[in-house]
Amino acid sequence: MSDQPTNAEKTAQQAYDDWRRGVRWTLGCLAAFLFVTLIGWDRVEVATHGCSGVVTVWVWCAPLALTLLGCFMAMAFLAMLKNGIRKVLDGDCDAQKMLEVAAICLDRTHLPASRRRSKCLYAVCSHELGYNDVAFQWANEVICDAGASLSQRLSALSVIGAVYGAAGKAEELRRVRDDAAACVARSRVRGQALESRQNIVRAMDARLAQLTGDANAWRTHLERESMGASQQRMRVHATFQLAIQYERDAREARATGDEARARELEAIAGEKYARVARFGGTLACARQAQAWLDARQA
């Protein structure tokens, strides 16, 4: 067994330091690779002196191909580092630690693009911890920034949409949903990245359906997300909302005098609350689920 701390055991400072170390190592390796390639080009020029044109072209293409390969590998590794640090939130559901990482990033970086990414992360984590006013403020700051990318705007709109949805503000949520759909329409990404962006709009559509009385569409969305979402955080959220739905159904059954059905629905809600409390980390919904379980045991 390794003595190295796991991702969940690392402090926010350790997670940030590991990420920065990985970025520096990757950029350093890329610089060294490009330097060696430039030296290789110089040697190629000498080696191909007097050779035929076809041979010269093929030999010159080799260093160019190596350069492109090195750049591609560096970009792929940087993406892996980014996904790795995001697992603190999306995989471990540790919004508190991720918030601390975002605070460190904001404190130590002065590049506008890096600060915008950190602000997006700060907004998401604040919402996940239940600080909706703070989340709204940070998300709105990102949206008002002319330099924000489509991805950053979508992330901020997702936070604002979640805040409006939780507050039951259907009209405000509909406006945010339309803005998010416009961002998705302008996206140039494909595949899983596009699917992820479209899911943001689908989630807003489902919440709008719930707010306007279509509980079946909302429940269908939650069932799908609780089983098939790629991120643990999203599965936990969907499970929590399903638990709320089952709890509400139990109250309605009890109001009509169907006590057996009410107890059955409460048992299902309890199972889902227990799952949220177990896997929800420091998310606000995990605290609320645990509070419900504690109240039932009292």
C-alpha beads as a LAMMPS data file, in Angstrom:
LAMMPS data file: protein, C-alpha beads

298 atoms
297 bonds

1 atom types
1 bond types

-500.0 500.0 xlo xhi
-500.0 500.0 ylo yhi
-500.0 500.0 zlo zhi

Masses

1 110.0

Atoms # bond

1 1 1 0.000 0.000 0.000
2 1 1 1.228 3.503 -0.849
3 1 1 1.765 6.052 1.905
4 1 1 0.812 8.890 -0.458
5 1 1 -2.471 10.607 0.432
6 1 1 -5.424 9.945 -1.831
7 1 1 -7.193 12.760 -3.633
8 1 1 -9.851 12.853 -0.898
9 1 1 -7.226 12.967 1.893
10 1 1 -5.258 15.883 0.485
11 1 1 -5.747 19.351 1.890
12 1 1 -6.759 22.183 -0.422
13 1 1 -3.175 23.481 -0.360
14 1 1 -1.776 20.045 -1.283
15 1 1 -4.267 19.659 -4.128
16 1 1 -3.382 23.104 -5.456
17 1 1 0.374 22.506 -5.112
18 1 1 0.142 19.149 -6.912
19 1 1 -1.780 20.750 -9.751
20 1 1 0.690 23.622 -10.112
21 1 1 3.636 21.208 -9.967
22 1 1 2.089 19.137 -12.739
23 1 1 1.508 22.202 -14.901
24 1 1 5.103 23.404 -14.441
25 1 1 6.489 19.928 -15.167
26 1 1 4.398 19.614 -18.340
27 1 1 5.363 23.041 -19.668
28 1 1 9.023 22.403 -18.817
29 1 1 9.010 19.090 -20.690
30 1 1 7.326 20.750 -23.672
31 1 1 9.958 23.508 -23.733
32 1 1 12.771 20.935 -23.578
33 1 1 11.110 18.875 -26.312
34 1 1 10.792 21.905 -28.596
35 1 1 14.420 22.871 -27.934
36 1 1 15.648 19.404 -28.914
37 1 1 13.418 19.493 -32.002
38 1 1 14.905 22.832 -33.090
39 1 1 18.381 21.363 -32.766
40 1 1 17.161 18.409 -34.818
41 1 1 15.950 20.732 -37.557
42 1 1 19.397 22.282 -37.748
43 1 1 20.920 18.819 -38.114
44 1 1 18.335 17.908 -40.760
45 1 1 19.331 20.896 -42.858
46 1 1 22.928 19.673 -42.875
47 1 1 21.990 16.025 -43.440
48 1 1 19.716 16.740 -46.417
49 1 1 22.217 18.946 -48.239
50 1 1 22.484 17.593 -51.760
51 1 1 19.624 15.091 -51.355
52 1 1 16.631 14.856 -53.662
53 1 1 13.610 17.062 -53.017
54 1 1 11.384 14.141 -51.980
55 1 1 13.881 12.933 -49.381
56 1 1 14.329 16.458 -48.070
57 1 1 10.566 16.948 -47.640
58 1 1 10.103 13.633 -45.827
59 1 1 13.033 14.204 -43.500
60 1 1 11.842 17.719 -42.719
61 1 1 8.346 16.436 -41.941
62 1 1 9.639 14.165 -39.175
63 1 1 10.675 16.962 -36.734
64 1 1 7.460 18.847 -37.552
65 1 1 5.382 15.767 -36.752
66 1 1 7.292 15.301 -33.502
67 1 1 6.652 18.943 -32.584
68 1 1 2.916 18.585 -33.175
69 1 1 2.891 15.323 -31.221
70 1 1 4.661 16.967 -28.288
71 1 1 2.179 19.862 -28.241
72 1 1 -0.768 17.458 -28.413
73 1 1 0.575 15.328 -25.557
74 1 1 1.182 18.430 -23.426
75 1 1 -2.374 19.673 -24.037
76 1 1 -3.779 16.237 -23.194
77 1 1 -1.783 16.050 -19.962
78 1 1 -2.844 19.575 -18.944
79 1 1 -6.463 18.539 -19.516
80 1 1 -5.874 15.489 -17.290
81 1 1 -4.467 17.738 -14.557
82 1 1 -7.511 20.005 -14.777
83 1 1 -9.886 17.038 -14.605
84 1 1 -7.875 15.637 -11.699
85 1 1 -8.311 18.683 -9.519
86 1 1 -11.990 18.928 -10.502
87 1 1 -12.489 15.429 -9.051
88 1 1 -12.271 17.030 -5.616
89 1 1 -15.717 18.481 -6.362
90 1 1 -17.225 16.276 -9.069
91 1 1 -15.969 12.935 -7.721
92 1 1 -15.397 13.384 -3.975
93 1 1 -18.244 15.926 -3.604
94 1 1 -15.954 17.973 -1.334
95 1 1 -17.227 21.442 -2.157
96 1 1 -15.546 22.967 0.906
97 1 1 -12.071 21.834 -0.146
98 1 1 -12.701 22.879 -3.751
99 1 1 -13.813 26.304 -2.529
100 1 1 -10.536 26.629 -0.639
101 1 1 -8.611 25.642 -3.789
102 1 1 -10.518 28.294 -5.762
103 1 1 -9.693 30.871 -3.080
104 1 1 -5.982 29.978 -3.306
105 1 1 -6.120 30.314 -7.102
106 1 1 -7.799 33.716 -6.855
107 1 1 -5.213 34.867 -4.344
108 1 1 -2.173 33.706 -6.321
109 1 1 -3.038 34.285 -9.960
110 1 1 -3.305 37.594 -11.776
111 1 1 -4.003 36.337 -15.303
112 1 1 -7.554 37.379 -16.350
113 1 1 -8.375 33.971 -17.879
114 1 1 -7.222 32.100 -14.762
115 1 1 -9.146 34.449 -12.495
116 1 1 -12.326 33.926 -14.516
117 1 1 -11.974 30.152 -14.185
118 1 1 -11.453 30.522 -10.444
119 1 1 -14.510 32.772 -10.134
120 1 1 -16.632 30.175 -11.947
121 1 1 -15.374 27.517 -9.582
122 1 1 -16.011 29.762 -6.579
123 1 1 -19.603 30.316 -7.746
124 1 1 -20.235 26.587 -8.230
125 1 1 -18.756 25.656 -4.842
126 1 1 -20.626 28.423 -3.021
127 1 1 -23.897 27.127 -4.452
128 1 1 -23.012 23.545 -3.543
129 1 1 -22.371 24.635 0.050
130 1 1 -25.724 26.414 0.211
131 1 1 -24.447 30.006 -0.029
132 1 1 -26.731 30.989 -2.890
133 1 1 -26.338 34.749 -2.451
134 1 1 -22.562 34.452 -2.706
135 1 1 -22.863 32.050 -5.646
136 1 1 -25.173 34.432 -7.499
137 1 1 -22.755 37.322 -6.979
138 1 1 -19.730 35.422 -8.347
139 1 1 -21.676 33.920 -11.254
140 1 1 -23.075 37.306 -12.233
141 1 1 -19.555 38.752 -12.170
142 1 1 -18.434 36.107 -14.669
143 1 1 -21.393 36.759 -16.972
144 1 1 -20.736 40.511 -16.942
145 1 1 -17.082 39.918 -17.907
146 1 1 -16.715 40.537 -21.656
147 1 1 -13.721 38.193 -21.792
148 1 1 -15.549 35.160 -20.389
149 1 1 -15.634 32.122 -22.677
150 1 1 -18.829 30.306 -23.687
151 1 1 -17.940 27.489 -21.302
152 1 1 -17.497 29.917 -18.410
153 1 1 -20.756 31.711 -19.228
154 1 1 -22.606 28.405 -19.330
155 1 1 -21.142 27.393 -15.983
156 1 1 -22.216 30.719 -14.467
157 1 1 -25.683 30.500 -16.053
158 1 1 -26.045 26.992 -14.651
159 1 1 -25.408 28.323 -11.145
160 1 1 -27.837 31.220 -11.562
161 1 1 -30.448 28.860 -13.018
162 1 1 -30.061 26.514 -10.048
163 1 1 -30.487 29.431 -7.635
164 1 1 -33.652 30.616 -9.406
165 1 1 -34.992 27.058 -9.609
166 1 1 -34.494 26.464 -5.892
167 1 1 -36.272 29.762 -5.180
168 1 1 -39.210 28.826 -7.428
169 1 1 -38.677 31.791 -9.793
170 1 1 -39.941 30.333 -13.067
171 1 1 -39.820 33.489 -15.211
172 1 1 -36.265 34.346 -14.195
173 1 1 -35.230 30.731 -14.789
174 1 1 -36.803 30.801 -18.259
175 1 1 -34.725 33.845 -19.225
176 1 1 -31.551 32.171 -17.963
177 1 1 -32.490 28.994 -19.849
178 1 1 -32.840 30.955 -23.102
179 1 1 -29.427 32.574 -22.563
180 1 1 -27.884 29.151 -21.924
181 1 1 -29.513 27.708 -25.056
182 1 1 -28.077 30.597 -27.091
183 1 1 -24.603 29.823 -25.729
184 1 1 -24.976 26.152 -26.650
185 1 1 -26.108 27.112 -30.161
186 1 1 -22.882 29.104 -30.624
187 1 1 -20.700 26.266 -29.322
188 1 1 -18.180 24.732 -31.686
189 1 1 -17.472 21.668 -29.563
190 1 1 -18.702 18.204 -30.455
191 1 1 -19.215 14.843 -28.816
192 1 1 -19.216 14.556 -25.031
193 1 1 -18.376 18.237 -24.528
194 1 1 -21.461 19.291 -26.511
195 1 1 -23.606 16.732 -24.690
196 1 1 -22.458 18.144 -21.353
197 1 1 -23.480 21.652 -22.408
198 1 1 -26.833 20.475 -23.710
199 1 1 -27.463 18.743 -20.378
200 1 1 -27.318 22.151 -18.670
201 1 1 -30.247 23.332 -20.804
202 1 1 -32.126 20.048 -20.303
203 1 1 -31.784 20.383 -16.536
204 1 1 -33.265 23.890 -16.701
205 1 1 -36.108 22.620 -18.908
206 1 1 -36.870 19.894 -16.376
207 1 1 -36.851 22.344 -13.466
208 1 1 -39.138 24.688 -15.433
209 1 1 -41.508 21.786 -16.044
210 1 1 -41.599 21.093 -12.313
211 1 1 -42.232 24.746 -11.458
212 1 1 -45.063 24.951 -13.984
213 1 1 -46.803 21.803 -12.744
214 1 1 -45.337 19.016 -14.915
215 1 1 -43.983 16.833 -12.112
216 1 1 -43.611 13.789 -14.383
217 1 1 -41.042 15.479 -16.639
218 1 1 -39.082 16.578 -13.570
219 1 1 -39.156 13.095 -12.050
220 1 1 -38.119 11.474 -15.354
221 1 1 -35.135 13.797 -15.574
222 1 1 -34.137 13.035 -11.985
223 1 1 -34.420 9.273 -12.477
224 1 1 -32.189 9.470 -15.531
225 1 1 -29.599 11.681 -13.829
226 1 1 -29.510 9.654 -10.612
227 1 1 -28.527 6.549 -12.569
228 1 1 -26.648 7.818 -15.621
229 1 1 -24.942 11.122 -14.809
230 1 1 -21.195 10.993 -15.429
231 1 1 -20.341 12.924 -12.245
232 1 1 -20.948 11.660 -8.733
233 1 1 -22.002 15.175 -7.719
234 1 1 -24.791 15.222 -10.304
235 1 1 -26.005 11.767 -9.251
236 1 1 -26.120 12.873 -5.615
237 1 1 -28.125 15.991 -6.512
238 1 1 -30.642 14.024 -8.557
239 1 1 -31.026 11.431 -5.789
240 1 1 -31.644 14.193 -3.245
241 1 1 -34.350 15.788 -5.380
242 1 1 -35.954 12.379 -5.887
243 1 1 -36.003 11.879 -2.121
244 1 1 -37.827 15.204 -1.781
245 1 1 -40.375 14.054 -4.371
246 1 1 -40.995 10.753 -2.560
247 1 1 -41.317 12.575 0.759
248 1 1 -43.894 14.915 -0.780
249 1 1 -45.789 11.959 -2.245
250 1 1 -45.807 10.344 1.205
251 1 1 -47.387 13.443 2.743
252 1 1 -50.057 13.484 0.038
253 1 1 -50.802 9.782 0.586
254 1 1 -51.121 10.336 4.331
255 1 1 -53.441 13.295 3.730
256 1 1 -55.781 11.009 1.770
257 1 1 -55.721 8.404 4.534
258 1 1 -53.505 5.851 2.745
259 1 1 -51.114 5.229 5.642
260 1 1 -49.585 2.050 4.167
261 1 1 -48.661 3.848 0.951
262 1 1 -47.300 6.785 2.937
263 1 1 -44.989 4.516 4.952
264 1 1 -43.785 2.808 1.767
265 1 1 -42.959 6.127 0.118
266 1 1 -41.232 7.400 3.255
267 1 1 -39.062 4.274 3.290
268 1 1 -37.989 4.950 -0.306
269 1 1 -37.265 8.578 0.570
270 1 1 -35.238 7.443 3.576
271 1 1 -33.111 5.115 1.423
272 1 1 -32.340 7.930 -0.980
273 1 1 -31.588 10.416 1.803
274 1 1 -29.214 7.851 3.326
275 1 1 -27.419 7.490 -0.001
276 1 1 -27.067 11.259 -0.320
277 1 1 -25.737 11.568 3.226
278 1 1 -23.221 8.785 2.566
279 1 1 -21.864 9.959 -0.783
280 1 1 -22.610 13.698 -0.695
281 1 1 -19.409 14.793 1.051
282 1 1 -19.641 18.427 2.128
283 1 1 -22.494 19.331 -0.228
284 1 1 -25.401 21.217 1.324
285 1 1 -27.829 18.504 0.214
286 1 1 -25.827 15.915 2.192
287 1 1 -26.223 17.988 5.362
288 1 1 -29.949 18.363 4.733
289 1 1 -30.312 14.636 4.083
290 1 1 -28.495 13.802 7.318
291 1 1 -30.698 16.250 9.220
292 1 1 -33.801 14.476 7.852
293 1 1 -32.413 11.090 8.904
294 1 1 -31.524 12.374 12.377
295 1 1 -35.011 13.823 12.810
296 1 1 -36.556 10.470 11.879
297 1 1 -34.438 8.655 14.457
298 1 1 -35.151 11.142 17.253

Bonds

1 1 1 2
2 1 2 3
3 1 3 4
4 1 4 5
5 1 5 6
6 1 6 7
7 1 7 8
8 1 8 9
9 1 9 10
10 1 10 11
11 1 11 12
12 1 12 13
13 1 13 14
14 1 14 15
15 1 15 16
16 1 16 17
17 1 17 18
18 1 18 19
19 1 19 20
20 1 20 21
21 1 21 22
22 1 22 23
23 1 23 24
24 1 24 25
25 1 25 26
26 1 26 27
27 1 27 28
28 1 28 29
29 1 29 30
30 1 30 31
31 1 31 32
32 1 32 33
33 1 33 34
34 1 34 35
35 1 35 36
36 1 36 37
37 1 37 38
38 1 38 39
39 1 39 40
40 1 40 41
41 1 41 42
42 1 42 43
43 1 43 44
44 1 44 45
45 1 45 46
46 1 46 47
47 1 47 48
48 1 48 49
49 1 49 50
50 1 50 51
51 1 51 52
52 1 52 53
53 1 53 54
54 1 54 55
55 1 55 56
56 1 56 57
57 1 57 58
58 1 58 59
59 1 59 60
60 1 60 61
61 1 61 62
62 1 62 63
63 1 63 64
64 1 64 65
65 1 65 66
66 1 66 67
67 1 67 68
68 1 68 69
69 1 69 70
70 1 70 71
71 1 71 72
72 1 72 73
73 1 73 74
74 1 74 75
75 1 75 76
76 1 76 77
77 1 77 78
78 1 78 79
79 1 79 80
80 1 80 81
81 1 81 82
82 1 82 83
83 1 83 84
84 1 84 85
85 1 85 86
86 1 86 87
87 1 87 88
88 1 88 89
89 1 89 90
90 1 90 91
91 1 91 92
92 1 92 93
93 1 93 94
94 1 94 95
95 1 95 96
96 1 96 97
97 1 97 98
98 1 98 99
99 1 99 100
100 1 100 101
101 1 101 102
102 1 102 103
103 1 103 104
104 1 104 105
105 1 105 106
106 1 106 107
107 1 107 108
108 1 108 109
109 1 109 110
110 1 110 111
111 1 111 112
112 1 112 113
113 1 113 114
114 1 114 115
115 1 115 116
116 1 116 117
117 1 117 118
118 1 118 119
119 1 119 120
120 1 120 121
121 1 121 122
122 1 122 123
123 1 123 124
124 1 124 125
125 1 125 126
126 1 126 127
127 1 127 128
128 1 128 129
129 1 129 130
130 1 130 131
131 1 131 132
132 1 132 133
133 1 133 134
134 1 134 135
135 1 135 136
136 1 136 137
137 1 137 138
138 1 138 139
139 1 139 140
140 1 140 141
141 1 141 142
142 1 142 143
143 1 143 144
144 1 144 145
145 1 145 146
146 1 146 147
147 1 147 148
148 1 148 149
149 1 149 150
150 1 150 151
151 1 151 152
152 1 152 153
153 1 153 154
154 1 154 155
155 1 155 156
156 1 156 157
157 1 157 158
158 1 158 159
159 1 159 160
160 1 160 161
161 1 161 162
162 1 162 163
163 1 163 164
164 1 164 165
165 1 165 166
166 1 166 167
167 1 167 168
168 1 168 169
169 1 169 170
170 1 170 171
171 1 171 172
172 1 172 173
173 1 173 174
174 1 174 175
175 1 175 176
176 1 176 177
177 1 177 178
178 1 178 179
179 1 179 180
180 1 180 181
181 1 181 182
182 1 182 183
183 1 183 184
184 1 184 185
185 1 185 186
186 1 186 187
187 1 187 188
188 1 188 189
189 1 189 190
190 1 190 191
191 1 191 192
192 1 192 193
193 1 193 194
194 1 194 195
195 1 195 196
196 1 196 197
197 1 197 198
198 1 198 199
199 1 199 200
200 1 200 201
201 1 201 202
202 1 202 203
203 1 203 204
204 1 204 205
205 1 205 206
206 1 206 207
207 1 207 208
208 1 208 209
209 1 209 210
210 1 210 211
211 1 211 212
212 1 212 213
213 1 213 214
214 1 214 215
215 1 215 216
216 1 216 217
217 1 217 218
218 1 218 219
219 1 219 220
220 1 220 221
221 1 221 222
222 1 222 223
223 1 223 224
224 1 224 225
225 1 225 226
226 1 226 227
227 1 227 228
228 1 228 229
229 1 229 230
230 1 230 231
231 1 231 232
232 1 232 233
233 1 233 234
234 1 234 235
235 1 235 236
236 1 236 237
237 1 237 238
238 1 238 239
239 1 239 240
240 1 240 241
241 1 241 242
242 1 242 243
243 1 243 244
244 1 244 245
245 1 245 246
246 1 246 247
247 1 247 248
248 1 248 249
249 1 249 250
250 1 250 251
251 1 251 252
252 1 252 253
253 1 253 254
254 1 254 255
255 1 255 256
256 1 256 257
257 1 257 258
258 1 258 259
259 1 259 260
260 1 260 261
261 1 261 262
262 1 262 263
263 1 263 264
264 1 264 265
265 1 265 266
266 1 266 267
267 1 267 268
268 1 268 269
269 1 269 270
270 1 270 271
271 1 271 272
272 1 272 273
273 1 273 274
274 1 274 275
275 1 275 276
276 1 276 277
277 1 277 278
278 1 278 279
279 1 279 280
280 1 280 281
281 1 281 282
282 1 282 283
283 1 283 284
284 1 284 285
285 1 285 286
286 1 286 287
287 1 287 288
288 1 288 289
289 1 289 290
290 1 290 291
291 1 291 292
292 1 292 293
293 1 293 294
294 1 294 295
295 1 295 296
296 1 296 297
297 1 297 298
